[in-house]
Amino acid sequence: MPEESKKLLFRMKAQFGSLAAFSEASGMSVSTIKRRLDNPSDWNVGEIDKVIELLELTPNDISSYFFASTLTQAQAAGVDV
């Protein structure tokens, strides 16, 4: 599981008490959330919006929870981000 996913899982559990409680609030199954955490590129825009809303993420937080590894890879490849 990528580091940003571990961070996201920790925040889900911290704010909702368990992944199951977050799952219920989000309308996504626990298995779907686990798959998204294992493969962050699988998140769709609607799911990301729901997570942002439920976890009360600020615009500055979003990239550290969803795009950190992608940004790091792009920078390592010399892409200006």
C-alpha positions in Angstrom: 0.0 0.0 0.0 1.5 3.4 -1.0 2.3 5.8 1.8 -0.4 8.3 0.9 -2.9 5.4 1.1 -1.6 4.5 4.6 -2.0 8.1 5.6 -5.6 8.2 4.1 -6.5 4.9 5.9 -5.2 6.3 9.2 -7.3 9.5 8.8 -10.4 7.5 7.9 -10.0 5.4 11.1 -9.1 8.4 13.2 -12.2 10.3 12.2 -14.7 7.5 11.9 -13.4 5.0 14.4 -13.1 2.2 11.8 -13.0 1.5 8.1 -16.4 0.0 8.3 -17.9 3.2 9.8 -16.2 5.2 7.0 -17.5 2.8 4.5 -21.1 3.3 5.7 -20.8 7.0 5.7 -19.3 7.1 2.2 -21.6 4.6 0.6 -18.6 2.5 -0.7 -18.1 -1.0 0.4 -15.1 -1.9 2.6 -13.7 -4.0 -0.2 -13.9 -1.2 -2.7 -12.1 1.2 -0.3 -9.4 -1.4 0.3 -8.9 -1.9 -3.5 -8.7 1.9 -4.0 -6.1 2.2 -1.2 -4.0 -0.6 -2.7 -4.3 1.0 -6.2 -4.7 4.7 -5.8 -5.0 5.3 -9.5 -8.4 3.5 -9.4 -10.1 6.3 -7.4 -12.7 8.1 -9.5 -13.5 11.8 -9.2 -16.8 11.2 -7.4 -15.1 8.9 -4.8 -12.3 11.4 -4.3 -14.9 14.2 -3.8 -16.8 12.1 -1.2 -13.6 11.3 0.7 -12.5 15.0 0.7 -16.0 16.0 2.0 -16.2 13.3 4.7 -12.6 13.8 5.9 -12.8 17.6 5.6 -9.6 17.7 3.6 -8.3 21.2 2.7 -7.1 21.9 -0.9 -3.6 21.8 0.5 -4.2 18.3 1.9 -5.5 16.7 -1.2 -2.3 16.1 -3.1 -0.7 14.4 -0.1 -3.5 11.9 0.2 -4.2 11.2 -3.4 -1.4 12.2 -5.7 1.9 12.2 -3.7 3.5 9.1 -5.4 2.4 10.3 -8.9 3.9 13.7 -8.3 7.1 12.2 -7.0 7.4 9.9 -10.1 6.7 12.8 -12.4 9.4 14.9 -10.7 11.9 12.1 -10.8 11.2 11.8 -14.6 12.0 15.5 -15.0 8.4 16.6 -15.6 7.7 20.1 -14.4 4.7 19.8 -12.0 
